Amino acid sequence: MLLAAGAFAPAARAETKNVKIMMDWIIQGTHAPFFIAEKKGYFKDAGVTVDAIDAGKGATNVAVSVAGGAYQFGWVDLPSMIRFNAMNPSSPLIAVYISFDDTPLAVVTRADAGIKKPADLDGKKIAGGPGTAVHDTISILLKAAKVENVKVDWVNVQPQLFGPMLKRGEVVGTGGFTNSNVPAALEIGFKMNELSVIKYADFGADMYGLALVTTKKFADENPETVKGVVAALNKGTKDTIANPDAALAVMKDRDPMMKLDIEKVRLGLALELTKTKYVEKNGLSVIDPKKLQFTIDAITEAYKLPSKPEPATVYTEKFLPPIAERKL
């Protein structure tokens, strides 16, 4: 009877071992940890075959691509994922590895404009209209800095025009990610000492940034695959932190047209967000519950989301390698 019962028992579902990963934007130095993991065979060692690491077109596009199943994983900033889940409750994403311990959100200004703190933004022309991350979350920065009365004069233009308008003096600043907007300014002739950066994290708006995300469904059905991808990315991240120049060499081999001087700055900015003092002390992807809750609360308020998610639905530690492997 036991043999008969076993004959009719459903077979264990085989996990998906072939995956595709979508980056947040065009492939740049910031993405080195993924390509280091690919080149050194870390994904393969973890029993996973990565069929593609592709460029993305912004957080919402990446979230849609992962939620729809075109990609099994995506690199999305955590605030954008929280917003996406609130608007798409039937296909929720969950973060399984935090890459940026600090948010890259910032306002990058011309140094000669004399803008040193959020209060100085009052009445100033800043490139970044509705739908761009800094425009939509500036209330978080102003509230944290206790200057909620500040009114920014937003100039609504396409992101590719941010740099040229800054150069021509048509705006005094641009809103975006430090690792995107600073290199973009350098590419059109600015020098670092000609720029001033107001980082959200420096003024109390301390949120998490880019994270590896997947769907809750995929994570539930393919736990070993998720663990493998996370372990490989963790190793790639540690290698990139340990030797940024070697990481950039890998990226240059992949794209000979890449400007190493610009990408060195970009990767340096990304690593500042990755290797924070907190990470140096506690390890990679170790969450501070208060910081995670602040991220959730701030985004819920800024976007007037219909509901506030529980932290456990935003980020899970269950797929992480042991803490000893995440120490720097």
N, C-alpha and C positions, 0 to 999 in steps of 0.2 A: 504494500500500500504506500509506503514511503517512497519507493522507487517510482511508482505511478504518479504520485503527487509531484515528485521532482520533475518528471517528464513534462508536466503541464505548467511548471513555474516559468514566469517570464524571464528571459535572459537579461543579465545586467546590461544597462545601456552603455555602449562604448563612448568614451569622451571624445570630443572634437580636439584633435591635436594640430590641425592646420589652421592658422589664424592670420588675420590681416590687422594691421595697426595704422590708424590715421593720426597724423600730427595735427597740431593746432593751426599751422600756417605753412608757408613754403619752407622747404627744408633749409635749415640754417645751422650755425654753430651750436645754438641752444639744444638741438636735437642729438648731439653727440652721444649721450648715454645709450640711446637705442641702437645706433650704428656701431658703437664699440661692442655692445652685447651681440650684435649680429656677426661682426667680423671675428670676434674671439670665440664664437661658437657657444656662447652662454645659453642661448635659446635651445640649441640642439642638445646641449648637455642636460638640459632640464626636460628633455623629451618632447619639445615643441618645435614645430616647423613654422617659421614666419614666412608666409608667401609674399607679403608686401609690407613695406613701411612707406606710406604715401603722404604727400602734402595735404593739408586741409585748407579750408577757406573761412576760418573763424570758428569760435566756440559753438555757436548754434548749428552750423553746418556739420561739425564733427559729431555733436550730440545726436543729431537726426540720423546721421550715417550709422552710428553704433546702435541706436535704438531700433533702427529699421533692419538691422542684421547684415548690412553691406560690409561692415567691419565688426570684428569681435571686441576690439579695444580702441580707445581713443585717448588723446592727451587733451584734457579740457580743464580750464581753470575752475576751481571748486565753486565759486559764486555763480558762474554761468550754469554749472550742472544743477545747483540747487534751484535756480530759476526754471531751468528746463523741466525738471521733475514736477515742479508745481503746476506747470502748464500742460504737462503730458503724463498724468498719473497712471495711465494704462501701460506705459513702457518705461518704468523708472531705471535710471542708471545708478550705479554705486561706485564710489571711489575705493580702489583697492591698494593704492600706493600714492603717497603724497610726495611729489618731487620738489615743489617750491614751498618751503616752510614759511616764507613771507610772500605777500601779494606783490606782483610787479606793477600794480596800478600806481600811476603818478601823473603829475603835470610837469612837462618839460618846458622850460622857458628860456628866453634869451637872458643871459646874465646881466646885460646892460639895462634890462627892464626893472631890476632891483626887487624882484619877487623872491622872498626868502621863506615865507610862511603862508598858510592858507588865507589869512586875513588880507594879505597883499593882492589876492586875486580879485578883490572887489572892483567891479566895473571894467576889468581887463578882458580884451578879446582873446579867446582861446579857441583853437580849432577842435571841433568834435561835437557834432550835433546829436540829436536823439537817435538811440540805437547803438551808439558807441559806449564802451564800458565805463569810461570815466565820466562822461556826461550823465549817464544814468545812475551812477553811484556817488556823484560828487557830494550828495547830502550826507553820506557816511563820513567822508573826510571832514566836512564842515562841522558836523555834529561832534565828532571826536575832538576837534580842535577848539570847540566852543565858540565858533564864529558863524552860527547858523543864519545870521543876517546878511552874510556876503552874497552878492549877486554877480555871477560870472556872465560876461557877454559872450555867449557861445556863437561861433561861426560854423554853420552847418555845411560842410564840404566833404567830399570823398577823402578817405585816409591818404591816398596817394598825393593829395595836394597839401597835406599838413606841412611837410618839410619846405617846399617851395614858398608857401605863404609865410612861414616863419623866417625864411631867408630874406624875403622881400620886405619884411616888417609889417605885413598886412595883419598879422596876429602876433602877440607877444609870447604865445605858448601853444602847446599841443597836449591833448589828453590821450593817454594810452599806457602801454606796458613799457617799462624802462628798457627792457632788452629788445624792444622794437623801435621805439621813438628816438632814443639816443643814437643808435647806429644809423638810423635814417637821416638824422641831422648831420652826422659826421660825413655821410656819403655825399652830401651836397655842399660840403665845404666848411661846416662849423668845426671849431676845435673844442676840446672838452672844457677848457676854461672859459669858453664863450656860452656855456650852457649852465643852467641852474635847475636842479631837480627837486620837486616837492613830492616825496614818497608818502603814500598813505600810511605805511607802517611807522614812519618817523613821527607821526602826529596823532597816534592813538588808534588809528583805523587799522588795527592789526589783524589781518585775515590770512587765510591760506590761499595759495595760488594754484599752479598747474598740478594736475593729478592724473594718474592712469585710471581710466574708468571703463566699466563694462556694464552690461545689463544685469540686473539681479537674477534674471532667468538663466543667463549663460553661466554666471558664477555658481548658482545652485546646482546646475547640471554638469558643470565641468570644473570641479574644484582643483583637481591636480593640474589641469592646464593653466588655470589662473595662477596657481602657486608657482608654476614654472616660469610664466611670463614675468611675474613680479620678482622672482629670484634673479632672473637674468637682467632685468632693468636695474635692480639694486646693485648688482656687480658692475654693470656698465656705468652707473652713476658714481660708484666709488672709484673706478678707474679714471673717470673723467676728472674728478676732484683731485686725484693724486697726480695726474699728469695731463693738464689741459692742452699743452702743445702737441702731445702725441694724439690726443683726441681730435684736435683740429687737423692734423695730418691725415687722419682717416677721412674726415669730411672733405678735405681738399682732393684726395684721391678719388672720391666719389664725384665731386664737382670741380674740375680744374679751373672753372671760371670764378670760383669763390674768392672774394677779396679777403685775404688772411688778416690784414690789419683791422678791417671792420669786424670780421667774425671773432677775432680775439677779444675785442671790446664786448661784443654781444655775449660771448660765452662767459666772460668775466662777470658781467652783470647778472647772468643767469645763475652762476655759481655763488654769487653773493646771496641770492635768494634761496639757494639750496643748502649751502653750508653756513647756516646761521650759528650764533653762539649756542642757541638752544640745541641745535642738531649736534654740534661738536660735543656737547655735554651728554646728550641723551641718545643720539643715534638717528639714523634716517627714518622718516615716516613714523615717528613717535609723536602721537597727538597730545596736545595740551587740551583737555576737555573744555576749559574756559575759553580758549581761543576758537575752538570749533563752534561752541555755542554762540560766541560773539559773531562769527562769520554767518551763521544761520540767522541770528536775530537781525543783523544789519541788512542782509540781503532781503529778508522777508519784509522789512520796513521800507527799504529803498524802492523795491519793485511793487510794493503793496500786494504781495502774494496772497492767494486765497486761504492758505493754511501754512503753518510753520512745521517743517519736518522734524522728526525725532533724529538725534545725532546718529543713532544706529542705522538709519535708512540713508544716511549721507556717506558714511565712511565705515569700513570694517577692517579690523586687524587680522582676521582669521586666515588670510592668505599670505601673510608676511613670513619671511624667513626668520629664524631665531634672532634675538636682539644682538647676540655676539657678532652676527654676520652683517649687522646694520651699523655697528660702531665704526667710527672713522679712525 
